[in-house]
Amino acid sequence: MTREVPTNLFLMNHEVCAVSIMKPGEKMVSAEIFSTDEGKRFELFPDTPRYIAAGDCLPMFSTAFRAGEKYAYYWNVVPVKGDAYLITAQFTLSTDSAEHLSVSDTSIR
């Protein structure tokens, strides 16, 4: 089974940011995106792997987030040495009575 490593989440300019924990030399080759509204979606880019510096936001692939929905992201990362692993984020979005957006991290740690 592929090792899963949860990452931290926050909102920045009303957008969800899942924080990269990638190390130099690692390559992201795909992502799986799940939502209660849209189901499952895959993003594959094996010919053009990506490196997202630690601390930067991981790509969300233009997901149209909606309050009240549940989301799960799995970014597939290939390290310089060793087995591939998944950076994970599971969360829900909500709004309060003043329409302020908030994110709730539902990842199992």
N, C-alpha and C positions, 0 to 999 in steps of 0.2 A: 504494500500500500504506500502511496506517495505521502511523504511528510507534509503536513499543513502547518503554516506559521501565520497566526493572525497578526494583523497590523492595526494601527490606530486610525481613527477617523475624526474629522472635524469639518465644519462648514467654513468656506472661505468665499466671500462675495456671493452668497446664496448658492454655492455649488459644493457638492460633496467632494472631500479630499481624503483619499486613502493613502497613507504615507508609505513611500517606498522604503524598503529595508534591504534593497539589493546592495551587493558588494561589487567593487570594481571588477570587471571581467565577466560578470554574470550576464546572461542574455535571457530576456523574456521572449518566448516563442509563440505563446497563445494565451487566450483568456476564455473562461466560461462565465457567462452572466445569466443569473436566474432572477426572475421577478414574478410576483404573484399575478401581475397583470399580463405580462408578455411571454411568460414561460422561459424556455432556455434558448440561449443564443451563443454561438461560438465566434471568436475572432482569431483567425490563424494568420501568422506572418513568419513562417519558418525561413523564408528566403531573406527576410529583412528583420532579424531579431532586434529588439530594443533594449537599451540600457537606460534605466531611470535612476538618477543619483539618489542616494539615501537622503531622506528628508523631503524630497520633491513629491508631488502628487502623482499617483499612478493613473494611467489612462482609463477613462470611464466610457470611452467609445460612443460618445454622443447619446447616452441613455437619457431619455426624457423622464426624469424622476417625478413621482407623484406622491403627495402626502398620503399616508395610510397604507402604502404598499410595502412589502418586504422584499429585500434584495440580498443577493449573495454573489460575490465575485471571487473567482479563483484565477490568479495569474500564474501561469506555468513558467518557472525559472530554471534555467540550466546553469549550474555553477561551473567554475573553472575546473574543479575536481569534485568527484562524488556524484551522488544521485540528484536528479531533478527534484524540485520541491514546489509547493504551491503557497504563494502569499494569498491569504484569505481575508475577506471582509464580509460580515453579515450585519445588516442594519435595517431599520425602518425609519421613515421620515414622518414627521407630524407637524401640524401648525397649531398655534394657540388661538385664543379668541381675537387677538390683534393681528392674526395672519403671519406671525413670526415663525419661520421654519426652524425645526430642530432635528437632529439626527440622534438616534439611539443605537448604540453598538450592541448587537445581540450575539456576537461571536462567543463561542465556547472557548475558554482559556484554561 
